[in-house]
Amino acid sequence: MKQLEELVRPNIWGLAPYSSARNEYSGQAAHVFLDANENPYNSPFNRYPDPLQLELKAQVSKVKGVPAENIFLGNGSDEAIDLAYRIFCNPSQDNVVAIEPTYGMYKVCADINNVEYRPVLLDADYQISAGKLLSACDEKTKLIWICSPNNPTANNICREEIVGVLQDFQGIVVVDEAYSDFSKQQTFRSELGKYINLIVLNTMSKAWGSAAIRLGMAFASRDIIYLFNKVKYPYNVNLLTQNQAIEALRDPYQVQDWVKTILNERTRLVCAFRDLACVVKVYPTDANFFLAKMTDAQGIYNYLVEKGIVVRNRNKITLCGNCLRITVGTKSENSELLAALRTF
Ligand SMILES: *Cc1c(COP(=O)(O)O)cnc(C)c1O
């Protein structure tokens, strides 16, 4: 990798971050807090939350096997995605490379930040070679986005190819593992010591059943985490979210249980789909959803909506013509979907 300073926007490298009252006071235990213009009443909501979420990070560290100093927590992974652009990409100068199709937020955040977005098509089985991604890069490429398991295709991207990109790319590689709890592929969180240009994203929104609280995670080198902390809003994760996440993380066995149930239901759904007259093909999946090529995606989508069942229509997405993306639900929800499709 290039020197980190060469990859970071000069204004961010030189930025003096906002220093909050809670940042500046970190001495011994105090009991009178007259430093932050808070209302002394309405405890505990009157106090600003911990800007660095240390108690929550200790918990995340235990569950994810990553030291707290290598963790950034944000308002969903979407915050980490946006921050990556704001830290590394000079607007109207730099570019990023991403697999295509993939999660839509990488492109939206590129557009918001006025950064050129270079999509590189997956092949027919939704895989890609390191060489193909790298040949889309030039001197101005700061980030490569790889989502694995990928959304909306649901498959893991081949691990050796991701490693190839990590080894040969001079900039930052973001591996979005939002769905890794559903996959047997080894997580890249364990490779942080080996690749200083790696950022791994995780979220509480999928397997952890906590999309409503908005908590996303980025795992990276200390130097990259320092930059994320410098640029984020001072109190980006609110107290309710911090407390609820600590609760949820205390029970990883619950999540394992949910994952097992969801994977069993996925097998049942995929098998049933293969026998439906309106299904052309079901693509391989390593996530809690799958992509299915239909005889008439738009017509089937409309038909399901009329019955009160909403799936994701990916018909207009590159390489996903006539495809619906189906999230695995509860047993009864899945059965309702199958019953509806049998009478299409
Ligand atoms: C759902 C999803 C996320 C989660 O985003 P949050 O902001 O954490 O809810 C991130 N990446 C991908 C690829 C996703 O599909």
The ligand as a Tripos MOL2 file, in Angstrom:
@<TRIPOS>MOLECULE
LIG
   15    15     1     0     0
SMALL
NO_CHARGES

@<TRIPOS>ATOM
      1 C1        -28.0060   -4.2510    4.6500 C.3       1 LIG1
      2 C2        -26.6290   -3.9510    4.2390 C.ar      1 LIG1
      3 C3        -25.8120   -3.1490    5.0300 C.ar      1 LIG1
      4 C4        -26.3160   -2.6250    6.3340 C.3       1 LIG1
      5 O1        -26.3650   -1.2650    6.4090 O.3       1 LIG1
      6 P1        -26.7320   -0.6160    7.8220 P.3       1 LIG1
      7 O2        -26.5680    0.8300    7.5340 O.co2     1 LIG1
      8 O3        -25.7330   -1.1280    8.8150 O.co2     1 LIG1
      9 O4        -28.1240   -1.0180    8.1650 O.co2     1 LIG1
     10 C5        -24.5030   -2.9200    4.6330 C.ar      1 LIG1
     11 N1        -24.0250   -3.4760    3.5190 N.ar      1 LIG1
     12 C6        -24.7690   -4.2640    2.7380 C.ar      1 LIG1
     13 C7        -24.1960   -4.9000    1.5450 C.3       1 LIG1
     14 C8        -26.1040   -4.5130    3.0780 C.ar      1 LIG1
     15 O5        -26.8620   -5.2970    2.2800 O.3       1 LIG1
@<TRIPOS>BOND
     1     1     2 1
     2     2     3 ar
     3     2    14 ar
     4     3     4 1
     5     3    10 ar
     6     4     5 1
     7     5     6 1
     8     6     7 2
     9     6     8 1
    10     6     9 1
    11    10    11 ar
    12    11    12 ar
    13    12    13 1
    14    12    14 ar
    15    14    15 1
@<TRIPOS>SUBSTRUCTURE
     1 LIG1         1 GROUP 0 **** ****
